[in-house]
Amino acid sequence: MLARLAELPLLVVLLGLAGAMALVPALYALAADDHEHARDFLYSALILLVITVMLGIATAAFSPRDPARSHLAALVLAYAILPFALALPLLEALPDTTLTNAWFEMMSAFTTTGATVYVPDRLSDTVHLWRAIVGWFGGFLTLLAAYAILAPLNLGGTEVSSGRVPGRGANGTAQIARTAEPAERLTRFALQLFPVYASLTFLLWCGLLVLGEDGISAVIHAMGTLSTSGISGATPFSAVSAGPGGEVLVFACFVFAITRRALPGIRLAENRRPLLQDPELRLAALLLVAVTLILFLRHWFVANAAAETDEASRALPSLWGIIFTAASFLTTTGYVSADWQTAADWSGIGTPGLALLGLAIVGGGTATTAGGVKLLRVYALLRHGERELEKIIHPNSIGSGGSDARRLRREGAQFAWVFFMLFAISIAVTMALLLIAGVGFENAMILAIAALTTTGQLADLGAAQPILYAGLSDPVKMILGLAMVVGRLETLALLALILPGRGRR
């Protein structure tokens, strides 16, 4: 069965999975006596599954010349086509919505951005569950693509540690045995990653249930955490009944978006070192400590002029609100602590949107569901800068750390700088398009960063006043949807697909 599925084009398999996923909210709606939505999702699932079978029969003999680049092309096409297929149940469940809004909603969920054009009260629990499932599926696809598609081509951050040219595999990969063929590699990693990904989601769901959160809200927030989509149901995360205990559980799960080495059961060569020595984890801790101290200590240096009388009772909640929200936006999840407003008042600067924008741009770890520039690239640039300062003081010194550290400081830093420049150009181009579409400069900057870092919640906290996605025009939504794809796939992967495979050095 699995061997037969592996022979089908990746896009056809993903379309079939999208149809199968639509059966889950159909069953939930049936159990909740919501027969109208149950029919909507059931009929949509059947339509997608029938189309999948037809396409599977038509493409059964398909054999690409370059399987690795074919899977990369299928991944790009998945973000171009699947949101329309995923929007079919939404169009059936919300007959008064538009195709643009449904497409934007599914594109946002599928790229784990989490932006929404609908008021939460307008959607039923079944539709909220569908949004969370799509985001959860998008997060798993991101993990699977990072290990099975991007890593063999030295993309997605792998080029920083390997030091090889992005878009090309390692020398001699053509002579590797059949176990390294792209289709079998995809199947092998899918079987390894899915049980871990699903188990972590289930454990977080159970933990939130034990702490008193509602069942449907708990599963939505569990999916939103592991996928870093930050999707919520009718109840926002800051108002859930799980309380501080639920925030602690979610905070603990942020580690899976900071370093891939935290995933249990995944065999990696770098797992031989202790987890606390992981450079991405240590850099994330440094950033969180720095941001927390700046915002927390500002109270005594600037904001204390008002002579607060209840400082002792507000200090600890403010500290926790800063730590949790900063970690949430660093991992591009976007959940906000219930104590965040207390923390913002404590710091005396209202909504520190600039700090959240900076954290989202840095992003989480490589080969995780997080977006942004990625911590490993920032770490490589920091190591390169440290080495350059050492050479200024001691020009004839030899860099320490071995061949891996030297490769990270040289070729890795070079590729990281190239990606950082491409990311900055992507922000500039997206902002220019938004400005042409009539968006103000500040809102254009926030929306561009929110889309490219897949952190849709920045629209609520990045500016002095929240930016409503529902109030944006259709051209603006389409620009942001395309920017979400660029941010999710990364510019290097798109360039590797567009540029010819031969002749790259």
Backbone torsions as a table, in degrees:
resi	resn	phi	psi	omega
1	MET	NA	-52.4	179.8
2	LEU	-65.8	-35.1	179.1
3	ALA	-65.1	-38.1	178.6
4	ARG	-68.2	-40.4	178.0
5	LEU	-65.5	-36.2	-179.2
6	ALA	-66.0	-23.3	179.5
7	GLU	-78.6	-17.5	179.7
8	LEU	-78.5	154.7	174.9
9	PRO	-59.3	145.1	-176.5
10	LEU	-59.1	-38.9	-178.2
11	LEU	-63.3	-36.9	178.4
12	VAL	-67.3	-41.1	178.3
13	VAL	-63.2	-42.9	179.6
14	LEU	-64.4	-37.7	177.6
15	LEU	-64.7	-40.2	176.3
16	GLY	-64.0	-39.5	176.9
17	LEU	-65.2	-35.8	177.0
18	ALA	-62.5	-40.9	177.0
19	GLY	-66.5	-40.1	179.0
20	ALA	-66.1	-36.2	179.5
21	MET	-64.6	-32.0	-179.1
22	ALA	-65.3	-17.7	177.3
23	LEU	-71.8	-25.0	-178.1
24	VAL	-66.0	-53.6	176.0
25	PRO	-64.4	-26.4	175.9
26	ALA	-64.2	-43.6	177.6
27	LEU	-66.3	-38.8	178.3
28	TYR	-64.2	-44.0	179.5
29	ALA	-63.8	-37.0	177.2
30	LEU	-64.6	-40.8	178.4
31	ALA	-68.8	-28.2	179.9
32	ALA	-91.4	10.5	-179.7
33	ASP	61.1	28.7	174.8
34	ASP	-100.8	74.6	-170.9
35	HIS	-68.0	-30.4	-179.5
36	GLU	-63.9	-48.8	178.5
37	HIS	-70.4	-29.4	176.7
38	ALA	-62.6	-43.0	177.3
39	ARG	-65.6	-40.8	-179.4
40	ASP	-58.2	-48.5	-177.4
41	PHE	-74.2	-32.8	178.6
42	LEU	-67.0	-46.0	-179.6
43	TYR	-65.3	-39.6	178.1
44	SER	-64.3	-40.5	178.6
45	ALA	-63.1	-42.2	-179.8
46	LEU	-65.4	-40.1	178.4
47	ILE	-61.7	-46.7	-179.3
48	LEU	-65.5	-38.1	-180.0
49	LEU	-69.5	-38.1	177.3
50	VAL	-64.7	-43.5	177.2
51	ILE	-61.6	-38.8	178.9
52	THR	-63.0	-43.9	179.4
53	VAL	-62.3	-42.6	179.9
54	MET	-64.1	-44.8	178.5
55	LEU	-66.6	-35.3	178.2
56	GLY	-64.0	-39.9	177.4
57	ILE	-67.0	-39.4	-177.0
58	ALA	-71.4	-28.0	-175.3
59	THR	-110.6	18.3	-176.0
60	ALA	-63.4	-30.9	-177.9
61	ALA	-98.1	14.7	-178.0
62	PHE	-70.7	130.4	180.0
63	SER	-138.1	102.2	-177.2
64	PRO	-72.0	152.9	177.7
65	ARG	-69.8	-41.7	-179.8
66	ASP	-121.7	94.3	-175.4
67	PRO	-59.1	-37.1	-177.5
68	ALA	-64.1	-49.5	178.4
69	ARG	-69.7	-27.9	176.4
70	SER	-64.8	-40.2	177.1
71	HIS	-67.9	-35.2	176.3
72	LEU	-65.4	-41.8	177.0
73	ALA	-65.1	-38.9	177.9
74	ALA	-65.0	-35.1	177.7
75	LEU	-65.0	-42.0	177.8
76	VAL	-65.5	-43.0	179.0
77	LEU	-65.5	-29.9	178.0
78	ALA	-61.1	-41.8	178.6
79	TYR	-73.9	-17.5	177.9
80	ALA	-88.4	-31.4	-172.0
81	ILE	-107.3	-43.5	-173.4
82	LEU	-58.8	-37.8	178.3
83	PRO	-56.3	-32.7	176.4
84	PHE	-68.7	-40.5	177.4
85	ALA	-67.5	-40.4	179.1
86	LEU	-69.4	-22.3	179.2
87	ALA	-78.3	-14.3	-179.2
88	LEU	-59.3	-49.4	176.4
89	PRO	-62.0	-33.6	179.9
90	LEU	-67.9	-39.0	177.5
91	LEU	-66.0	-34.5	177.9
92	GLU	-72.5	-39.4	-178.0
93	ALA	-76.7	-26.0	179.4
94	LEU	-123.3	81.6	-176.2
95	PRO	-65.4	-18.8	-178.7
96	ASP	-91.8	4.2	179.1
97	THR	-89.2	172.1	179.0
98	THR	-106.3	161.3	178.9
99	LEU	-63.7	-36.8	-179.7
100	THR	-63.6	-43.7	179.9
101	ASN	-66.6	-41.8	179.3
102	ALA	-65.7	-41.6	178.2
103	TRP	-63.4	-44.3	-179.7
104	PHE	-63.0	-41.3	-179.5
105	GLU	-62.3	-44.4	-179.5
106	MET	-73.9	-35.6	175.0
107	MET	-62.9	-41.3	179.2
108	SER	-64.4	-42.1	179.9
109	ALA	-71.2	-42.6	-176.0
110	PHE	-66.6	-33.0	177.2
111	THR	-88.9	8.3	-179.6
112	THR	58.9	32.1	177.3
113	THR	-80.9	-42.3	175.6
114	GLY	85.4	5.9	176.4
115	ALA	-75.2	146.9	-177.8
116	THR	-138.1	144.9	178.1
117	VAL	-102.1	0.3	-176.3
118	TYR	-109.6	143.1	172.0
119	VAL	-70.2	133.8	-175.6
120	PRO	-54.2	-36.8	-177.8
121	ASP	-68.6	-18.7	-179.4
122	ARG	-74.1	-26.9	-174.8
123	LEU	-97.4	143.8	175.4
124	SER	-79.9	168.6	178.2
125	ASP	-61.7	-31.2	178.7
126	THR	-64.3	-43.3	179.4
127	VAL	-69.2	-39.8	175.9
128	HIS	-60.8	-39.8	178.0
129	LEU	-64.1	-38.0	178.3
130	TRP	-64.5	-42.1	177.1
131	ARG	-59.8	-43.5	-179.6
132	ALA	-66.9	-38.6	179.6
133	ILE	-65.9	-42.2	178.4
134	VAL	-62.6	-43.1	176.6
135	GLY	-63.7	-39.7	179.0
136	TRP	-65.8	-41.6	176.6
137	PHE	-64.5	-40.0	176.7
138	GLY	-63.7	-36.8	176.3
139	GLY	-65.7	-41.6	178.0
140	PHE	-65.8	-40.0	178.0
141	LEU	-62.6	-36.6	177.1
142	THR	-63.0	-44.7	177.2
143	LEU	-61.9	-48.1	-177.7
144	LEU	-62.7	-42.2	179.7
145	ALA	-65.4	-37.1	-179.2
146	ALA	-63.0	-39.7	-177.6
147	TYR	-83.2	-42.0	-168.7
148	ALA	-100.4	-21.3	-176.5
149	ILE	-115.5	-51.2	-174.7
150	LEU	-78.0	-40.5	-177.1
151	ALA	-60.6	-44.8	177.9
152	PRO	-62.7	-23.3	178.8
153	LEU	-97.8	10.1	-179.8
154	ASN	57.3	51.3	178.1
155	LEU	-128.2	170.1	177.2
156	GLY	73.9	19.2	-178.3
157	GLY	105.5	-15.2	178.4
158	THR	-64.8	-29.4	-178.7
159	GLU	-65.2	-24.1	-179.9
160	VAL	-70.0	-43.6	-178.7
161	SER	-81.5	-31.4	-178.7
162	SER	-83.2	-29.9	-177.9
163	GLY	75.3	10.7	-179.5
164	ARG	-97.3	161.6	-175.6
165	VAL	-64.0	129.4	178.2
166	PRO	-63.2	141.1	178.8
167	GLY	94.4	-5.6	178.7
168	ARG	-125.3	141.9	177.4
169	GLY	-78.1	178.1	179.1
170	ALA	-70.0	156.3	178.5
171	ASN	-62.7	134.1	176.7
172	GLY	87.5	7.8	-179.8
173	THR	-67.1	-22.9	179.5
174	ALA	-68.5	-22.2	-178.2
175	GLN	-94.3	0.7	-178.9
176	ILE	-72.1	154.7	-176.6
177	ALA	-66.5	175.6	-176.5
178	ARG	-63.2	-20.0	179.6
179	THR	-65.1	-16.7	-179.9
180	ALA	-100.6	7.7	177.4
181	GLU	-64.3	144.3	-174.2
182	PRO	-55.8	-42.1	-178.6
183	ALA	-63.8	-44.2	-180.0
184	GLU	-70.5	-34.7	176.9
185	ARG	-64.5	-40.1	178.9
186	LEU	-63.4	-44.2	179.5
187	THR	-65.5	-42.6	-177.8
188	ARG	-62.7	-45.8	-179.3
189	PHE	-71.8	-30.7	176.0
190	ALA	-63.2	-41.6	178.5
191	LEU	-70.3	-25.3	177.7
192	GLN	-82.6	-42.2	-172.0
193	LEU	-81.0	-38.3	-172.9
194	PHE	-62.7	-45.9	178.1
195	PRO	-59.4	-38.6	178.8
196	VAL	-67.7	-46.4	-178.9
197	TYR	-62.3	-45.3	-179.6
198	ALA	-69.3	-38.3	-179.1
199	SER	-66.1	-42.9	178.2
200	LEU	-62.8	-39.5	177.3
201	THR	-64.2	-42.9	179.9
202	PHE	-64.3	-41.9	-179.8
203	LEU	-65.5	-40.9	177.4
204	LEU	-65.9	-39.4	177.1
205	TRP	-60.2	-46.8	179.1
206	CYS	-62.2	-40.5	178.9
207	GLY	-62.9	-41.7	177.9
208	LEU	-67.4	-35.0	176.5
209	LEU	-64.5	-43.4	-179.8
210	VAL	-62.0	-33.9	-178.7
211	LEU	-82.4	2.1	171.0
212	GLY	105.7	5.7	179.6
213	GLU	-80.6	149.4	178.9
214	ASP	-61.8	152.7	-174.3
215	GLY	-60.6	-50.5	-177.3
216	ILE	-69.8	-37.3	177.7
217	SER	-66.9	-37.2	-179.4
218	ALA	-66.3	-42.9	-178.5
219	VAL	-70.3	-34.6	177.6
220	ILE	-65.3	-44.5	-179.6
221	HIS	-71.4	-31.6	175.5
222	ALA	-65.5	-44.4	176.9
223	MET	-65.2	-41.0	-180.0
224	GLY	-65.7	-28.7	179.5
225	THR	-76.8	-50.3	-177.1
226	LEU	-68.4	-29.0	178.8
227	SER	-91.1	-6.9	-175.5
228	THR	57.1	27.4	175.5
229	SER	-82.2	-25.3	179.6
230	GLY	66.5	25.0	-178.7
231	ILE	-77.9	137.8	176.0
232	SER	-123.3	161.5	177.0
233	GLY	-91.3	-141.0	179.5
234	ALA	-65.8	-27.2	179.4
235	THR	-104.7	120.8	177.8
236	PRO	-65.6	159.1	-175.5
237	PHE	-62.3	-35.3	-177.7
238	SER	-69.2	-11.6	-177.7
239	ALA	-115.6	12.7	-178.0
240	VAL	-72.4	157.5	-176.6
241	SER	-83.2	-2.6	178.9
242	ALA	-69.1	-24.9	175.3
243	GLY	72.6	-158.9	-179.4
244	PRO	-60.1	-31.8	178.4
245	GLY	-62.5	-39.9	177.0
246	GLY	-65.3	-37.9	177.7
247	GLU	-65.9	-35.7	178.1
248	VAL	-65.1	-42.0	178.1
249	LEU	-62.9	-44.8	178.9
250	VAL	-64.5	-40.2	178.6
251	PHE	-60.8	-39.1	178.4
252	ALA	-64.9	-31.8	-179.5
253	CYS	-78.1	-12.6	176.6
254	PHE	-63.0	-21.6	-178.4
255	VAL	-62.8	-27.6	-179.9
256	PHE	-73.0	-17.9	175.1
257	ALA	-95.4	-5.1	179.4
258	ILE	-95.9	-40.8	179.5
259	THR	-141.9	134.9	178.7
260	ARG	-70.4	-18.4	-178.7
261	ARG	-71.4	-12.2	179.0
262	ALA	-79.4	-17.2	179.5
263	LEU	-67.1	121.3	-179.2
264	PRO	-74.5	146.9	174.9
265	GLY	82.6	0.2	179.3
266	ILE	-100.6	119.5	-176.2
267	ARG	-85.1	115.5	177.0
268	LEU	-130.3	149.9	-178.4
269	ALA	-64.5	-35.0	-177.5
270	GLU	-78.5	-4.2	178.2
271	ASN	-71.4	-5.0	179.5
272	ARG	-71.0	-25.5	178.0
273	ARG	-84.5	155.0	176.9
274	PRO	-61.1	148.4	-177.4
275	LEU	-61.8	-35.1	-177.9
276	LEU	-68.2	-13.9	176.6
277	GLN	-92.5	3.9	179.2
278	ASP	-66.6	126.9	-175.8
279	PRO	-64.6	-34.8	179.4
280	GLU	-67.0	-41.9	179.4
281	LEU	-65.5	-41.2	-179.6
282	ARG	-69.2	-38.3	177.3
283	LEU	-67.2	-39.9	177.2
284	ALA	-62.2	-42.1	177.7
285	ALA	-62.8	-40.4	178.6
286	LEU	-62.9	-44.0	179.6
287	LEU	-64.3	-42.8	-179.6
288	LEU	-65.3	-41.8	178.4
289	VAL	-63.8	-42.3	-178.7
290	ALA	-64.5	-48.3	-179.6
291	VAL	-64.2	-41.7	-179.2
292	THR	-63.8	-44.6	-179.5
293	LEU	-65.5	-40.0	-179.6
294	ILE	-63.4	-47.3	-178.3
295	LEU	-72.6	-35.5	-176.9
296	PHE	-76.2	-44.8	-177.1
297	LEU	-74.7	-17.3	178.7
298	ARG	-60.4	-23.9	-178.8
299	HIS	-58.1	-41.9	-175.6
300	TRP	-83.1	-23.8	-177.2
301	PHE	-91.3	-29.9	-175.2
302	VAL	-124.9	-53.7	-169.9
303	ALA	-81.1	-6.0	-175.9
304	ASN	-78.7	0.0	-179.5
305	ALA	-63.2	-24.0	-179.6
306	ALA	-78.9	-4.4	176.1
307	ALA	56.0	64.7	179.1
308	GLU	-64.6	141.0	-178.9
309	THR	-98.8	-16.1	-177.5
310	ASP	-112.3	41.9	-176.1
311	GLU	-63.0	-41.4	-175.7
312	ALA	-63.0	-39.8	-177.8
313	SER	-75.5	-20.4	-177.2
314	ARG	-100.5	-12.9	-173.7
315	ALA	-65.1	-52.8	-176.2
316	LEU	-65.8	-46.6	176.0
317	PRO	-60.1	-36.6	178.5
318	SER	-65.0	-42.5	179.4
319	LEU	-61.9	-44.7	-179.9
320	TRP	-67.8	-39.4	179.4
321	GLY	-60.6	-39.0	178.7
322	ILE	-68.9	-45.5	-177.3
323	ILE	-62.3	-49.0	-176.0
324	PHE	-65.1	-48.4	-176.4
325	THR	-67.0	-37.8	177.8
326	ALA	-63.8	-43.9	177.9
327	ALA	-64.9	-36.3	179.7
328	SER	-63.8	-42.6	-179.7
329	PHE	-80.5	-25.5	173.8
330	LEU	-64.9	-37.1	177.3
331	THR	-86.9	6.1	179.9
332	THR	58.1	30.0	176.0
333	THR	-82.3	-52.5	174.4
334	GLY	94.1	7.6	174.3
335	TYR	-73.8	145.2	-176.7
336	VAL	-115.0	135.6	179.5
337	SER	-69.7	152.1	175.6
338	ALA	-64.9	-21.6	179.4
339	ASP	-97.1	12.7	-176.5
340	TRP	-67.5	-40.6	178.7
341	GLN	-64.7	-37.8	175.0
342	THR	-62.1	-40.1	178.6
343	ALA	-66.9	-39.4	179.4
344	ALA	-65.6	-41.2	176.7
345	ASP	-67.1	-34.9	-179.9
346	TRP	-64.1	-44.0	-179.4
347	SER	-71.7	-23.4	176.3
348	GLY	81.3	13.7	179.7
349	ILE	-120.6	21.5	178.8
350	GLY	66.4	-125.6	178.1
351	THR	-94.7	107.8	179.7
352	PRO	-74.4	68.3	-174.5
353	GLY	-64.2	-33.8	-178.1
354	LEU	-63.8	-38.5	177.9
355	ALA	-64.9	-41.0	178.9
356	LEU	-67.4	-37.7	176.7
357	LEU	-62.2	-43.5	179.0
358	GLY	-63.8	-41.2	179.1
359	LEU	-64.7	-40.7	179.8
360	ALA	-66.5	-36.1	178.1
361	ILE	-64.5	-41.9	177.0
362	VAL	-61.1	-46.6	174.8
363	GLY	76.2	-172.2	-176.6
364	GLY	-95.5	-149.7	-175.1
365	GLY	-89.2	164.1	175.4
366	THR	-71.5	151.3	-178.9
367	ALA	56.3	36.3	172.7
368	THR	-124.6	-179.7	179.1
369	THR	-83.7	-3.9	-178.0
370	ALA	-76.1	158.4	177.3
371	GLY	-106.5	-155.2	179.8
372	GLY	85.9	-172.5	-180.0
373	VAL	-67.7	-31.6	179.8
374	LYS	93.4	139.9	-174.4
375	LEU	-63.6	-36.4	-177.3
376	LEU	-63.8	-37.4	178.4
377	ARG	-66.6	-42.6	177.5
378	VAL	-64.0	-39.4	178.8
379	TYR	-63.4	-40.8	179.1
380	ALA	-63.8	-40.5	178.4
381	LEU	-66.2	-38.0	178.0
382	LEU	-65.8	-41.9	178.6
383	ARG	-65.5	-38.1	177.3
384	HIS	-64.4	-43.9	177.5
385	GLY	-62.9	-39.7	177.6
386	GLU	-62.3	-41.4	-179.7
387	ARG	-66.9	-38.7	178.8
388	GLU	-64.7	-37.2	176.3
389	LEU	-66.1	-37.9	177.2
390	GLU	-63.3	-38.9	-179.7
391	LYS	-69.7	-27.7	175.4
392	ILE	-66.5	-40.4	-179.2
393	ILE	-78.5	-44.2	-179.4
394	HIS	-126.6	88.2	-174.6
395	PRO	-60.9	-28.7	-176.3
396	ASN	-97.5	12.0	-178.2
397	SER	-74.1	157.5	178.5
398	ILE	-111.6	129.2	-178.4
399	GLY	-64.5	139.8	-179.3
400	SER	-95.5	175.1	175.7
401	GLY	105.5	-7.8	179.1
402	GLY	89.5	-177.0	-175.6
403	SER	-66.7	-36.3	-179.6
404	ASP	-64.3	-44.1	179.8
405	ALA	-66.7	-39.0	178.2
406	ARG	-66.1	-39.2	178.2
407	ARG	-65.3	-38.4	178.2
408	LEU	-64.7	-39.6	-178.4
409	ARG	-75.1	-23.6	-176.8
410	ARG	-100.4	-86.9	-177.2
411	GLU	-62.5	-40.3	-179.8
412	GLY	-61.5	-44.6	178.4
413	ALA	-65.2	-35.7	178.1
414	GLN	-63.7	-47.5	178.7
415	PHE	-65.9	-35.6	178.0
416	ALA	-64.6	-40.1	178.7
417	TRP	-67.2	-38.8	176.6
418	VAL	-61.4	-44.9	179.5
419	PHE	-64.8	-41.0	-179.8
420	PHE	-61.1	-40.4	177.8
421	MET	-66.2	-42.0	177.1
422	LEU	-63.1	-37.6	178.0
423	PHE	-65.5	-42.2	177.9
424	ALA	-64.6	-39.8	177.0
425	ILE	-64.3	-38.1	177.8
426	SER	-62.2	-40.5	176.6
427	ILE	-63.3	-43.9	-179.0
428	ALA	-63.6	-44.5	-179.6
429	VAL	-65.3	-43.8	179.1
430	THR	-63.6	-41.6	177.3
431	MET	-62.6	-41.7	179.7
432	ALA	-61.2	-43.3	178.9
433	LEU	-65.2	-39.5	178.5
434	LEU	-67.2	-38.8	177.0
435	LEU	-63.6	-40.6	177.1
436	ILE	-63.1	-34.3	179.9
437	ALA	-78.2	-1.4	174.3
438	GLY	102.4	10.3	178.7
439	VAL	-86.5	142.3	177.4
440	GLY	-65.3	162.4	-173.0
441	PHE	-62.5	-50.6	-177.1
442	GLU	-63.4	-45.2	178.8
443	ASN	-64.9	-36.0	178.6
444	ALA	-64.0	-41.1	179.0
445	MET	-64.0	-45.1	-178.3
446	ILE	-66.1	-43.9	-179.6
447	LEU	-66.5	-38.2	178.6
448	ALA	-64.0	-45.9	179.6
449	ILE	-66.7	-39.0	179.1
450	ALA	-61.6	-40.1	-179.0
451	ALA	-74.3	-44.9	-175.5
452	LEU	-73.3	-25.2	176.0
453	THR	-95.2	1.7	-177.0
454	THR	54.2	44.1	178.1
455	THR	-127.3	78.9	-174.3
456	GLY	-64.6	-23.3	-178.3
457	GLN	-70.3	-9.5	176.0
458	LEU	-62.2	-25.5	178.2
459	ALA	-64.8	-26.3	179.8
460	ASP	-84.2	-32.5	-172.6
461	LEU	-116.6	-12.1	-175.7
462	GLY	-74.1	-28.1	-178.0
463	ALA	-111.9	169.7	178.9
464	ALA	-63.5	-36.2	176.5
465	GLN	-117.8	137.9	-179.0
466	PRO	-59.1	143.0	176.5
467	ILE	-98.5	120.0	-178.3
468	LEU	-88.7	121.7	177.5
469	TYR	-65.5	-29.3	-179.6
470	ALA	-65.2	-26.7	-178.6
471	GLY	-85.8	-0.4	-179.7
472	LEU	-82.7	152.1	179.0
473	SER	-76.0	164.6	-179.8
474	ASP	-61.5	-42.9	176.6
475	PRO	-59.7	-37.8	178.6
476	VAL	-65.2	-41.5	178.8
477	LYS	-63.4	-39.1	179.3
478	MET	-67.7	-38.6	177.1
479	ILE	-63.1	-44.5	179.9
480	LEU	-66.9	-36.7	177.8
481	GLY	-62.6	-42.4	177.1
482	LEU	-66.8	-37.4	177.7
483	ALA	-64.6	-34.0	176.5
484	MET	-62.0	-39.9	178.8
485	VAL	-65.7	-43.7	178.1
486	VAL	-61.1	-43.4	179.3
487	GLY	-67.4	-33.9	-179.1
488	ARG	-75.9	-42.7	-178.1
489	LEU	-83.6	-23.8	-176.2
490	GLU	76.4	144.6	-174.1
491	THR	-65.3	-34.9	-179.2
492	LEU	-62.7	-38.2	179.3
493	ALA	-66.5	-40.0	178.2
494	LEU	-66.2	-40.7	178.1
495	LEU	-66.2	-38.6	178.9
496	ALA	-63.4	-30.5	178.8
497	LEU	-78.5	-38.0	-176.8
498	ILE	-75.0	-45.3	-177.4
499	LEU	-70.0	151.1	-179.8
500	PRO	-63.8	143.1	-178.1
501	GLY	-71.2	-29.7	-178.8
502	ARG	-92.4	147.9	175.1
503	GLY	90.8	-7.6	177.6
504	ARG	-77.4	134.1	-179.3
505	ARG	-119.8	NA	NA
